[in-house]
Amino acid sequence: METLLPTTKHRRGRRTARQERALADPGAALIPLEDLAGHPVVTGSAPLVVDIGFGSSDAVVRLAAAHPQTIVLAVDTHTPGIGDLLATIAEQQLPNIYVMDADIRLALAGIPAGRLTGARTFFPDPWPKKRHHRRRLIGPSFAQSLADRVRPGGFWHIATDWAEYADAIEETLAPSRAWQGGRIPRPDWRPQTRYERRGLAAGRSPIDLWFERVSE
């Protein structure tokens, strides 16, 4: 059975000097997990989208720049990626992106019901071996926890290049009374991620799924 509140496991990795500087002095863009529930990002009323497991920062930055009125809460545990995004926020003066170094399942606990206008999960770890499928993020309890925070009419945009995972996601959400949708053609406006480029080079094709939050 999927657990909703795991112990956060940080993925450290090698960091560049630029990333180290940003992590040492993140400014207001980095929100500590314990501060989220009372932070203006979630207590305010501006459109709020959560970007789950953003990895490299390319897609986050481009989508935030394209929608400057929407606040993006980017959540990951990959330290180099967090440092890279924090550095880019400072360099490009991007006021509508906030970052959290946290497991998304823990972060959701600090977000009020119906506060999110949408969520993005681009190329989550597919955990391809069958014995590891239980480690996958997108399961029934996570889907419901996210639905509780997304307002009716909101969205959940998922992309994966692992066909079996796409099938499993559709099977997971098919019986849901909160989510409605499925596969869509790859949107031209979705930025290509670093992981996606690696997958294409290895012969894997991206699959996009779009679900709308419906009233239960």
C-alpha positions as CSV (number, residue, x, y, z in Angstrom):
1,M,0.0,0.0,0.0
2,E,1.3,3.4,-0.9
3,T,2.5,5.5,2.0
4,L,1.6,9.2,2.0
5,L,4.1,10.6,4.4
6,P,7.5,9.1,3.7
7,T,10.8,10.2,5.2
8,T,12.3,12.7,2.8
9,K,15.4,11.4,1.0
10,H,17.5,14.1,-0.5
11,R,19.4,13.4,-3.7
12,R,22.6,15.4,-3.2
13,G,24.8,14.9,-6.3
14,R,27.7,17.0,-7.5
15,R,27.1,20.7,-7.3
16,T,28.7,23.5,-9.3
17,A,30.1,26.7,-7.8
18,R,27.1,28.6,-9.1
19,Q,24.7,26.2,-7.5
20,E,26.7,26.3,-4.2
21,R,26.4,30.1,-4.1
22,A,22.7,30.0,-4.7
23,L,22.1,27.3,-2.0
24,A,24.2,29.3,0.5
25,D,22.2,32.5,-0.1
26,P,18.8,31.5,-1.6
27,G,16.9,34.6,-0.5
28,A,13.1,34.6,-0.3
29,A,12.7,32.2,-3.2
30,L,13.4,29.1,-1.0
31,I,10.5,28.2,1.3
32,P,11.4,25.9,4.3
33,L,8.9,23.0,4.7
34,E,7.9,24.2,8.2
35,D,7.1,27.7,6.9
36,L,4.8,26.6,4.0
37,A,1.5,26.5,5.7
38,G,1.7,30.2,6.8
39,H,3.5,31.5,3.7
40,P,1.9,34.2,1.5
41,V,2.3,31.8,-1.4
42,V,-0.4,29.5,0.0
43,T,-2.4,32.0,2.1
44,G,-2.8,34.4,-0.8
45,S,-5.2,34.1,-3.7
46,A,-3.0,34.4,-6.8
47,P,-3.1,31.4,-9.2
48,L,-0.8,28.7,-7.8
49,V,0.7,25.8,-9.7
50,V,2.9,23.1,-8.1
51,D,5.7,21.7,-10.2
52,I,6.5,18.2,-8.8
53,G,10.0,16.9,-9.2
54,F,11.3,19.5,-11.6
55,G,14.8,18.1,-12.0
56,S,16.6,20.6,-14.2
57,S,15.0,24.1,-14.2
58,D,14.4,24.7,-17.9
59,A,10.7,23.8,-18.0
60,V,9.9,25.6,-14.8
61,V,11.6,28.8,-15.9
62,R,10.0,28.9,-19.4
63,L,6.5,28.1,-18.2
64,A,6.8,30.7,-15.4
65,A,8.0,33.3,-17.8
66,A,5.1,32.5,-20.1
67,H,2.5,33.0,-17.3
68,P,3.9,35.8,-15.1
69,Q,0.6,36.1,-13.2
70,T,0.8,32.5,-12.0
71,I,2.9,31.6,-9.0
72,V,4.9,28.4,-9.4
73,L,5.9,26.3,-6.4
74,A,8.7,24.0,-7.6
75,V,9.2,21.1,-5.3
76,D,12.1,18.6,-5.5
77,T,14.8,16.9,-3.4
78,H,17.6,17.0,-6.0
79,T,20.0,19.5,-4.5
80,P,21.9,20.4,-7.7
81,G,18.7,21.1,-9.5
82,I,17.4,23.2,-6.6
83,G,20.6,25.2,-6.6
84,D,20.4,25.7,-10.4
85,L,16.8,26.9,-10.2
86,L,17.6,29.3,-7.3
87,A,20.5,30.7,-9.3
88,T,18.4,31.2,-12.3
89,I,15.6,32.9,-10.3
90,A,18.2,35.4,-9.0
91,E,19.9,36.0,-12.3
92,Q,16.7,36.5,-14.3
93,Q,14.7,38.2,-11.5
94,L,11.8,35.8,-11.7
95,P,9.4,36.8,-8.8
96,N,6.7,34.2,-9.5
97,I,8.8,31.1,-8.8
98,Y,9.3,29.7,-5.3
99,V,11.3,26.5,-4.5
100,M,11.1,23.8,-1.8
101,D,13.6,21.2,-0.9
102,A,11.1,18.6,0.2
103,D,9.2,15.5,-0.7
104,I,6.0,16.6,-2.4
105,R,3.9,14.3,-0.2
106,L,5.1,16.3,2.8
107,A,4.7,19.6,1.1
108,L,1.0,18.9,0.2
109,A,0.2,18.8,3.9
110,G,1.0,22.5,4.1
111,I,-1.3,23.5,1.2
112,P,-4.9,24.3,2.0
113,A,-7.7,22.4,0.2
114,G,-8.6,23.8,-3.2
115,R,-5.7,26.3,-3.2
116,L,-3.9,25.0,-6.3
117,T,-5.0,25.8,-9.8
118,G,-2.9,23.0,-11.2
119,A,0.0,20.6,-11.0
120,R,2.8,19.4,-13.3
121,T,4.6,16.2,-13.0
122,F,7.1,15.9,-15.9
123,F,9.0,12.6,-16.2
124,P,8.7,11.2,-12.7
125,D,11.0,8.3,-11.9
126,P,9.3,5.3,-13.6
127,W,10.9,2.7,-11.3
128,P,10.8,0.3,-14.3
129,K,11.4,-3.0,-12.4
130,K,8.2,-4.6,-11.3
131,R,9.4,-5.1,-7.7
132,H,10.0,-1.3,-7.5
133,H,6.6,-0.2,-8.8
134,R,5.4,0.5,-5.2
135,R,8.0,3.3,-5.1
136,R,6.3,5.2,-7.9
137,L,4.9,8.6,-7.0
138,I,1.6,8.4,-8.8
139,G,-0.6,6.0,-7.0
140,P,-4.2,6.2,-5.7
141,S,-3.5,7.9,-2.3
142,F,-1.2,10.5,-3.9
143,A,-3.7,11.2,-6.6
144,Q,-6.4,11.8,-4.0
145,S,-4.1,13.9,-1.8
146,L,-3.3,16.2,-4.8
147,A,-7.0,16.3,-5.8
148,D,-7.8,17.6,-2.4
149,R,-5.5,20.6,-3.0
150,V,-6.5,21.4,-6.6
151,R,-9.7,23.4,-7.1
152,P,-12.4,22.1,-9.5
153,G,-11.5,23.1,-13.0
154,G,-7.8,22.8,-12.2
155,F,-5.4,20.5,-14.0
156,W,-2.8,17.9,-13.6
157,H,-0.3,17.7,-16.5
158,I,1.9,14.5,-16.5
159,A,4.5,13.5,-19.0
160,T,6.5,10.2,-19.1
161,D,8.5,8.4,-21.7
162,W,7.8,5.0,-20.1
163,A,4.8,3.5,-21.8
164,E,4.0,1.0,-19.1
165,Y,4.0,3.8,-16.5
166,A,1.6,5.8,-18.7
167,D,-0.7,2.8,-18.8
168,A,-0.5,2.5,-15.0
169,I,-1.3,6.1,-14.5
170,E,-4.4,5.9,-16.6
171,E,-5.4,2.7,-14.7
172,T,-4.9,4.5,-11.4
173,L,-6.9,7.6,-12.3
174,A,-9.7,5.8,-14.3
175,P,-11.8,5.0,-11.3
176,S,-11.2,8.4,-9.6
177,R,-14.2,10.6,-9.0
178,A,-11.8,13.7,-8.8
179,W,-9.8,13.4,-12.0
180,Q,-11.0,13.1,-15.5
181,G,-8.9,12.9,-18.6
182,G,-6.1,10.8,-20.3
183,R,-3.5,11.0,-23.1
184,I,-3.2,14.1,-25.3
185,P,-0.9,15.0,-28.2
186,R,2.3,16.5,-26.9
187,P,1.6,20.2,-26.5
188,D,3.9,22.5,-28.5
189,W,4.1,24.8,-25.6
190,R,5.5,22.3,-23.2
191,P,9.3,22.9,-22.9
192,Q,11.5,19.9,-23.6
193,T,13.3,18.7,-20.5
194,R,16.8,17.4,-20.2
195,Y,15.5,14.0,-19.2
196,E,13.1,14.0,-22.2
197,R,16.1,14.7,-24.6
198,R,18.0,11.8,-23.1
199,G,15.0,9.5,-23.5
200,L,14.5,10.6,-27.2
201,A,18.2,9.8,-27.8
202,A,17.6,6.4,-26.3
203,G,14.6,5.8,-28.5
204,R,11.8,6.5,-26.0
205,S,8.9,8.7,-27.0
206,P,7.2,11.1,-24.6
207,I,3.6,10.6,-23.6
208,D,1.6,13.5,-22.2
209,L,-1.5,13.0,-20.0
210,W,-3.9,15.8,-19.0
211,F,-6.4,15.4,-16.2
212,E,-9.0,17.9,-15.0
213,R,-10.1,18.3,-11.5
214,V,-13.9,17.7,-11.4
215,S,-16.4,18.1,-8.7
216,E,-16.9,14.9,-6.7
